[in-house]
Amino acid sequence: MGNRLTQIATRTGDDGSTGLGDNTRVPKHHLRVQAMGDVDELNSHLGVLLAEPALPDAVRELLVDVQHHLFDLGGELCMPGHELLKETALLRLDEALAEHNAALPRLAEFILPAGSRPAALAHVCRTVARRAERAVVALAAQEPLRPAAQQYLNRLSDLLFVLARVLARADDGSEVYWKSDRMARRDGD
């Protein structure tokens, strides 16, 4: 890992550039910096979700693991060519997806990003995960990047959708279904 920060206000970014973990400098609008920022924002939103007092213990433990994996992913994005995100992180997401999805009824309708506060926060995390994934895909189209980065974000966004459903149903809650005009006409017939 690169040098640990001992000073935050260095003023070296005043010119619109930032340093990567390999000591190169790139403009702050660089695709790599965008991807790093989106992953960091996702991790911060997960921190807000984790601040909810009523999260089930299993969900809390899973999300804490995810935060650590996202930090690894951010480090990998910050240091081109360096590998920090392990295959076990992807496997953990797959296992959690299978476990939580198995406990849910099949979806017959689209759901709105709503319900309880934790469910709504999980949906926000899901959308930020999709944005981070798009940023990583854009970066991978320009520079060599391990596929694990976009795979992790893709699976994580799926998991966050499933967790939003789990959280909406917690404590006798329910999901909020989209009421389309077409469906209303069909049901009214």
Stockholm file with secondary structure:
# STOCKHOLM 1.0

chainA/1-189         MGNRLTQIATRTGDDGSTGLGDNTRVPKHHLRVQAMGDVDELNSHLGVLLAEPALPDAVRELLVDVQHHLFDLGGELCMPGHELLKETALLRLDEALAEHNAALPRLAEFILPAGSRPAALAHVCRTVARRAERAVVALAAQEPLRPAAQQYLNRLSDLLFVLARVLARADDGSEVYWKSDRMARRDGD
#=GR chainA/1-189 SS CCCCCSCSCCCGGGGSEEECTTSCEEETTSHHHHHHHHHHHHHHHHHHHHTCTTCCHHHHHHHHHHHHHHHHHHHHHHSTTCCCSCHHHHHHHHHHHHHHHHTSCCCSSCBCSCSSHHHHHHHHHHHHHHHHHHHHHHHHHHSCCCHHHHHHHHHHHHHHHHHHHHHHHGGGCCCCBCCCHHHHHHHHC
#=GC SS_cons         CCCCCSCSCCCGGGGSEEECTTSCEEETTSHHHHHHHHHHHHHHHHHHHHTCTTCCHHHHHHHHHHHHHHHHHHHHHHSTTCCCSCHHHHHHHHHHHHHHHHTSCCCSSCBCSCSSHHHHHHHHHHHHHHHHHHHHHHHHHHSCCCHHHHHHHHHHHHHHHHHHHHHHHGGGCCCCBCCCHHHHHHHHC
//
